[in-house]
């Protein structure tokens, strides 16, 4: 069977303590140091990821603000364009109406002038025809000598009465 002797246990314990001391002096410091470095690098990576996430949130918020401002600016430009269009259309309508009114006034004046000219021409023609008719009637009435004397006498009587 197996028997355990105190000397062997003592030597094994001494050897274990020596190995433990050697490991503590030689291996544990580098192992703990590498674990600390690894922990620091993981912590730095996590904090860097947090900073990156925060920066992304800020950038996203800025992008949304820029988009909102761009939409507002676009709406403002479109409103100004619509207002300008309405103003131009209104101004054009007003100018067209004024021009149409001027043309109507000029046409009415032209019609009035033409009417007056036609009336004047008609009066001249009527006067000319009246004179011709009167001339023909007088020639016919005055062709007889007795008729001429009667007419002269009646004209003289009229002159004396006035």
C-alpha positions as CSV (number, residue, x, y, z in Angstrom):
1,X,0.0,0.0,0.0
2,X,0.8,3.5,-0.1
3,X,2.3,5.0,2.9
4,X,3.0,8.6,3.5
5,X,6.0,9.5,5.4
6,X,6.4,12.8,7.2
7,X,9.8,13.5,5.6
8,X,8.3,13.3,2.1
9,X,5.4,15.5,3.0
10,X,7.8,18.0,4.6
11,X,10.1,18.0,1.6
12,X,7.1,18.3,-0.8
13,X,5.7,21.2,1.3
14,X,9.1,22.9,1.3
15,X,9.4,22.3,-2.5
16,X,5.8,23.6,-3.0
17,X,6.6,26.8,-0.9
18,X,9.8,27.3,-2.9
19,X,8.0,27.0,-6.2
20,X,5.3,29.2,-4.9
21,X,7.8,31.9,-3.9
22,X,9.6,31.6,-7.2
23,X,6.4,31.8,-9.1
24,X,5.4,34.8,-7.0
25,X,8.7,36.6,-7.7
26,X,9.1,35.5,-11.3
27,X,5.8,34.7,-12.9
28,X,3.0,36.3,-11.0
29,X,4.1,39.9,-11.5
30,X,4.3,39.5,-15.3
31,X,1.0,37.6,-15.4
32,X,-0.7,40.1,-13.2
33,X,0.9,43.0,-15.1
34,X,-0.4,41.5,-18.4
35,X,-3.8,41.0,-16.9
36,X,-3.8,44.6,-15.7
37,X,-2.7,45.8,-19.2
38,X,-5.4,43.7,-20.8
39,X,-8.0,45.1,-18.4
40,X,-6.8,48.7,-19.1
41,X,-6.9,48.1,-22.9
42,X,-10.4,46.6,-22.6
43,X,-11.5,49.6,-20.5
44,X,-10.0,52.0,-23.0
45,X,-11.7,50.2,-25.8
46,X,-15.0,50.4,-24.0
47,X,-14.6,54.1,-23.2
48,X,-13.5,54.7,-26.8
49,X,-16.7,52.9,-28.0
50,X,-18.8,55.0,-25.6
51,X,-17.1,58.2,-26.9
52,X,-17.7,57.1,-30.5
53,X,-21.3,56.3,-29.8
54,X,-21.8,59.7,-28.1
55,X,-20.1,61.4,-31.1
56,X,-22.3,59.5,-33.5
57,X,-25.4,60.6,-31.5
58,X,-24.1,64.2,-31.7
59,X,-23.5,63.9,-35.4
60,X,-26.9,62.4,-36.0
61,X,-28.5,65.2,-34.0
62,X,-26.5,67.7,-36.0
63,X,-27.5,66.0,-39.3
64,X,-31.2,66.1,-38.2
65,X,-30.8,69.8,-37.3
66,X,-29.2,70.5,-40.7
67,X,-32.0,68.6,-42.5
68,X,-34.6,70.5,-40.5
69,X,-32.9,73.8,-41.4
70,X,-32.6,72.8,-45.0
71,X,-36.3,72.0,-45.1
72,X,-37.2,75.3,-43.5
73,X,-34.9,77.1,-46.0
74,X,-36.4,75.2,-48.9
75,X,-40.0,76.0,-47.8
76,X,-39.0,79.7,-47.4
77,X,-37.5,79.8,-50.9
78,X,-40.6,78.1,-52.3
79,X,-42.9,80.5,-50.6
80,X,-40.8,83.5,-51.9
81,X,-40.9,82.0,-55.4
82,X,-44.7,81.5,-55.1
83,X,-45.1,85.1,-53.8
84,X,-42.9,86.4,-56.6
85,X,-44.9,84.4,-59.2
86,X,-48.2,85.7,-57.8
87,X,-46.9,89.3,-57.7
88,X,-45.6,89.0,-61.3
89,X,-49.0,87.6,-62.5
90,X,-50.9,90.2,-60.6
91,X,-48.7,93.0,-62.0
92,X,-49.0,91.6,-65.5
93,X,-52.8,91.4,-65.2
94,X,-52.9,95.0,-63.9
95,X,-50.7,96.2,-66.8
96,X,-52.8,94.2,-69.3
97,X,-56.0,95.7,-67.9
98,X,-54.5,99.3,-68.0
99,X,-53.3,98.7,-71.6
100,X,-56.8,97.3,-72.6
101,X,-58.4,100.4,-71.0
102,X,-56.1,102.7,-72.9
103,X,-56.9,100.8,-76.1
104,X,-60.6,101.1,-75.4
105,X,-60.4,104.8,-74.6
106,X,-58.4,105.4,-77.8
107,X,-60.9,103.3,-79.8
108,X,-63.8,105.3,-78.3
109,X,-62.1,108.6,-79.1
110,X,-61.3,107.4,-82.6
111,X,-65.0,106.3,-83.0
112,X,-66.1,109.7,-81.7
113,X,-63.8,111.5,-84.1
114,X,-65.0,109.4,-87.0
115,X,-68.6,109.9,-86.0
116,X,-68.1,113.7,-85.8
117,X,-66.3,113.7,-89.1
118,X,-69.1,111.6,-90.6
119,X,-71.8,113.9,-89.2
120,X,-69.8,117.0,-90.4
121,X,-69.5,115.4,-93.8
122,X,-73.2,114.5,-93.8
123,X,-74.1,118.1,-92.8
124,X,-71.9,119.4,-95.6
125,X,-73.6,117.1,-98.1
126,X,-77.1,118.0,-96.9
127,X,-76.2,121.7,-97.1
128,X,-74.8,121.2,-100.6
129,X,-77.9,119.2,-101.6
130,X,-80.1,121.8,-100.0
131,X,-78.4,124.6,-101.9
132,X,-78.6,122.6,-105.2
133,X,-82.3,121.9,-104.6
134,X,-83.0,125.6,-103.6
135,X,-81.0,126.7,-106.7
136,X,-83.1,124.4,-108.9
137,X,-86.4,125.6,-107.3
138,X,-85.3,129.2,-107.6
139,X,-84.3,128.8,-111.2
140,X,-87.6,127.2,-112.0
141,X,-89.6,129.9,-110.1
142,X,-87.5,132.7,-111.4
143,X,-87.6,131.6,-115.0
144,X,-90.8,133.6,-115.4
145,X,-90.4,137.4,-115.2
146,X,-93.6,137.9,-113.3
147,X,-92.5,135.4,-110.6
148,X,-89.3,137.3,-110.3
149,X,-91.0,140.5,-109.6
150,X,-93.3,139.0,-107.0
151,X,-90.3,137.4,-105.2
152,X,-88.4,140.7,-105.2
153,X,-91.4,142.5,-103.9
154,X,-92.0,140.0,-101.1
155,X,-88.3,140.1,-100.1
156,X,-88.5,143.9,-100.0
157,X,-91.5,143.8,-97.8
158,X,-89.8,141.5,-95.5
159,X,-86.7,143.7,-95.3
160,X,-88.9,146.7,-94.4
161,X,-90.6,144.8,-91.7
162,X,-87.4,143.8,-90.0
